[in-house]
Amino acid sequence: MKNQWFVFTSLENPKETKTASPFLDYLTWNTKGRWTAEYKDSKFYHYENGDKGKCHPDCILNYISDAGEDWQMKIEGDHFVHAPKGDYSRAHTDTVMHYIGWDGRKWRAELLTLIDGLHPELISNCPEGMLLKADNAAAVYLVQFGQLHLIPNPDVYFALFPNWDKIHVKSTDEVNAIPMGLPLSLDACLIKADDSAPVYLSTNGVKSHIKSRGDFEKVGFDWDKIKTMTAEEVNKIPTAPEYEIANW
């Protein structure tokens, strides 16, 4: 099964990223409005002001570029097709989109393709899912989707892990070779619904399913730290791609 998400990076501050998501908040040039586009089933579902009660599906998206220009975009396979004002005789393809978001800031969206829950382009030596630090630094990271995600303080760490012994120490060069992603949020935690077994890592407003007991224990998560919530509470948290574990 193939799904496509967006990975967001600030064009003004390349170290700033947002959690991967199938939702893109954009400004449109044809109606001068604010819209949220959800990409699923090879279509965009456009929500006016993010209101799912005001929705229309379409295969295209009209957006304002980071340069303030009017463009139309559609997705074909694993890439974007960008056409100035919808003129496809002048279109070009790319794997990224530069646009202005609801916040008035300039963003870069890159397509993330997941096949059966896995990202096929992950480099083989990237320690996906690993708890990682450099040998000459104190910072500890979780690695996901080829990026380092900082664990900001001991309180966040011990909301997820029982002790320090699952941290893998690598050379500074090995750690620095992995791009920096979004830090875990201060409310990061492990959650499950009271009527079902799946366990999720919840951070930055989304939840990622941890697929198996083996994966959970390989990373070193703590079973005693799982917060049980109502199914309704869990379902309200948007679902991000599954927590990936590589062969390390």
C-alpha positions as CSV (number, residue, x, y, z in Angstrom):
1,M,0.0,0.0,0.0
2,K,1.4,3.4,-1.0
3,N,0.7,6.7,0.9
4,Q,2.2,10.1,0.4
5,W,2.9,12.8,3.0
6,F,4.6,16.1,3.1
7,V,7.7,17.0,5.0
8,F,8.0,20.7,5.8
9,T,11.1,22.9,6.2
10,S,11.2,26.6,6.8
11,L,12.9,28.5,3.8
12,E,13.8,31.3,6.3
13,N,15.4,28.9,8.8
14,P,16.4,25.6,7.3
15,K,16.9,24.1,10.8
16,E,13.2,24.5,11.5
17,T,11.0,21.6,10.4
18,K,7.4,20.5,11.0
19,T,6.1,17.0,11.6
20,A,5.4,15.0,8.4
21,S,1.7,15.1,7.6
22,P,-0.8,14.5,4.8
23,F,-2.1,18.0,5.5
24,L,-0.8,21.2,3.9
25,D,-2.0,24.7,5.0
26,Y,-1.7,27.2,2.1
27,L,-2.9,30.5,0.7
28,T,-4.6,30.3,-2.7
29,W,-4.5,33.0,-5.4
30,N,-7.8,32.4,-7.2
31,T,-10.0,33.0,-4.2
32,K,-7.5,34.8,-2.0
33,G,-8.4,32.4,0.9
34,R,-6.8,30.2,3.5
35,W,-7.2,26.5,2.8
36,T,-6.0,23.1,4.2
37,A,-5.4,20.4,1.6
38,E,-5.4,16.7,2.7
39,Y,-3.8,14.4,0.1
40,K,-5.3,10.9,0.0
41,D,-6.5,8.4,-2.6
42,S,-4.6,10.4,-5.2
43,K,-6.7,13.5,-4.6
44,F,-6.6,16.8,-2.6
45,Y,-9.4,17.3,-0.2
46,H,-9.6,21.1,0.2
47,Y,-11.0,22.5,3.5
48,E,-11.8,26.2,3.7
49,N,-10.1,27.6,6.8
50,G,-9.4,24.1,7.8
51,D,-13.1,23.4,8.2
52,K,-13.8,19.8,7.2
53,G,-17.5,20.8,6.8
54,K,-16.5,23.0,3.9
55,C,-14.7,20.5,1.6
56,H,-14.3,19.8,-2.1
57,P,-12.0,17.2,-3.7
58,D,-9.8,18.0,-6.7
59,C,-6.7,16.8,-8.4
60,I,-5.0,20.2,-8.4
61,L,-4.0,22.9,-5.8
62,N,-3.6,26.6,-6.5
63,Y,-0.9,28.1,-4.3
64,I,1.2,31.3,-3.9
65,S,4.9,30.6,-4.2
66,D,7.6,31.9,-1.9
67,A,8.3,34.5,-4.6
68,G,4.6,35.7,-4.5
69,E,3.8,34.1,-7.8
70,D,0.6,32.2,-8.8
71,W,1.1,28.5,-9.4
72,Q,-1.0,25.4,-9.8
73,M,0.2,22.0,-8.6
74,K,-0.7,18.4,-9.0
75,I,1.0,15.2,-7.9
76,E,1.9,12.6,-10.4
77,G,3.7,9.5,-9.1
78,D,6.4,10.6,-6.7
79,H,6.7,14.2,-7.8
80,F,5.0,17.5,-8.1
81,V,4.0,19.1,-11.4
82,H,4.0,22.9,-11.1
83,A,2.3,25.1,-13.7
84,P,2.3,28.9,-13.7
85,K,-1.3,30.0,-13.3
86,G,-2.3,26.5,-14.4
87,D,-0.6,26.7,-17.8
88,Y,0.7,23.2,-18.2
89,S,2.4,24.0,-21.5
90,R,5.0,25.8,-19.2
91,A,4.9,23.2,-16.4
92,H,7.9,21.6,-14.7
93,T,8.3,18.7,-12.3
94,D,10.0,18.6,-9.0
95,T,10.1,16.7,-5.7
96,V,9.6,19.9,-3.7
97,M,7.2,22.8,-3.5
98,H,8.0,26.3,-2.2
99,Y,5.0,28.2,-0.9
100,I,3.5,30.7,1.6
101,G,1.7,29.2,4.5
102,W,-1.2,30.4,6.7
103,D,1.4,32.1,8.9
104,G,2.6,34.2,6.1
105,R,6.0,32.5,6.1
106,K,7.8,30.7,3.4
107,W,7.9,26.9,3.5
108,R,9.4,24.0,1.5
109,A,7.2,20.9,1.2
110,E,8.9,17.7,0.1
111,L,7.0,14.5,-0.9
112,L,7.5,11.6,1.5
113,T,6.3,8.3,-0.1
114,L,5.5,5.4,2.2
115,I,5.1,1.9,0.8
116,D,3.5,-0.5,3.3
117,G,4.4,2.0,6.0
118,L,8.1,2.2,5.0
119,H,10.0,5.0,3.4
120,P,11.8,3.3,0.5
121,E,14.4,6.0,0.1
122,L,15.9,5.7,3.6
123,I,19.6,5.3,3.3
124,S,20.8,1.9,4.5
125,N,23.2,3.2,7.1
126,C,20.7,5.6,8.8
127,P,19.8,4.1,12.2
128,E,16.1,4.6,11.9
129,G,14.3,4.3,15.3
130,M,17.6,4.5,17.3
131,L,18.1,6.4,20.5
132,L,21.4,8.1,19.6
133,K,24.1,10.5,20.9
134,A,27.6,11.6,19.8
135,D,30.6,10.5,21.8
136,N,31.6,14.1,22.6
137,A,28.2,15.6,23.4
138,A,25.4,15.3,25.9
139,A,22.4,15.8,23.5
140,V,20.3,12.7,22.9
141,Y,18.2,12.1,19.8
142,L,15.5,9.8,18.4
143,V,16.1,9.1,14.7
144,Q,13.1,9.0,12.4
145,F,12.7,9.4,8.7
146,G,16.4,10.1,8.2
147,Q,16.4,13.0,10.8
148,L,17.6,13.6,14.3
149,H,14.9,14.6,16.8
150,L,16.3,16.1,20.0
151,I,15.0,14.9,23.3
152,P,14.9,18.4,24.9
153,N,15.4,17.5,28.6
154,P,15.6,14.7,31.1
155,D,11.9,15.0,32.0
156,V,10.9,14.3,28.4
157,Y,13.5,11.4,28.3
158,F,12.1,9.8,31.4
159,A,8.5,10.1,30.2
160,L,9.5,7.6,27.5
161,F,12.5,5.6,28.8
162,P,13.3,3.9,32.1
163,N,17.1,4.5,32.2
164,W,20.0,5.6,30.0
165,D,21.3,2.2,28.9
166,K,19.5,2.0,25.5
167,I,21.4,5.1,24.1
168,H,23.7,4.2,21.2
169,V,26.9,6.3,21.2
170,K,28.4,7.0,17.7
171,S,31.2,9.3,16.5
172,T,30.5,13.0,16.0
173,D,30.9,12.6,12.2
174,E,28.3,9.8,12.1
175,V,25.7,11.8,14.1
176,N,26.4,15.1,12.2
177,A,25.8,13.3,8.9
178,I,22.1,12.9,9.8
179,P,20.0,16.0,9.2
180,M,18.4,17.8,12.1
181,G,14.6,17.4,12.4
182,L,11.9,18.8,14.8
183,P,12.7,18.3,18.6
184,L,10.3,16.1,20.6
185,S,7.7,18.3,22.2
186,L,7.7,18.9,26.0
187,D,4.5,16.8,26.3
188,A,5.9,13.8,24.4
189,C,4.6,10.6,25.8
190,L,3.6,7.0,25.1
191,I,-0.2,6.5,24.8
192,K,-2.8,3.8,24.1
193,A,-6.6,3.7,24.1
194,D,-8.4,1.9,26.9
195,D,-10.2,-0.4,24.5
196,S,-7.4,-1.5,22.2
197,A,-3.7,-2.7,22.2
198,P,-1.8,-0.4,19.8
199,V,0.8,1.9,21.5
200,Y,1.8,5.2,20.0
201,L,4.6,7.8,20.5
202,S,2.8,11.1,20.8
203,T,4.8,14.3,20.1
204,N,4.3,17.6,18.4
205,G,0.5,17.1,18.1
206,V,0.6,13.8,16.2
207,K,0.9,10.1,17.1
208,S,3.1,7.4,15.5
209,H,2.1,3.7,15.9
210,I,4.9,1.5,17.3
211,K,4.2,-1.6,15.3
212,S,5.3,-4.4,17.6
213,R,6.4,-5.4,21.1
214,G,9.8,-6.2,19.6
215,D,10.2,-2.7,18.1
216,F,9.0,-1.1,21.4
217,E,11.6,-3.0,23.4
218,K,14.4,-2.6,20.8
219,V,14.2,1.2,21.1
220,G,14.0,0.9,24.9
221,F,10.7,2.5,25.6
222,D,9.2,1.9,29.0
223,W,6.0,-0.2,29.3
224,D,5.3,1.5,32.7
225,K,5.2,5.0,31.1
226,I,2.3,4.3,28.7
227,K,-0.7,6.6,29.4
228,T,-4.1,5.0,28.9
229,M,-6.6,7.4,27.3
230,T,-10.2,7.0,26.0
231,A,-10.5,5.9,22.4
232,E,-12.1,9.2,21.6
233,E,-9.0,11.1,23.0
234,V,-6.6,8.9,21.0
235,N,-8.6,9.2,17.8
236,K,-8.6,13.0,18.0
237,I,-4.8,13.1,17.7
238,P,-3.7,13.1,14.0
239,T,-1.8,10.0,13.0
240,A,1.7,10.4,11.6
241,P,3.7,7.7,9.7
242,E,4.5,4.6,11.8
243,Y,7.5,4.6,14.0
244,E,10.2,2.9,11.9
245,I,12.9,0.6,13.1
246,A,15.8,-0.2,10.8
247,N,18.0,-3.3,10.9
248,W,20.6,-2.2,13.5
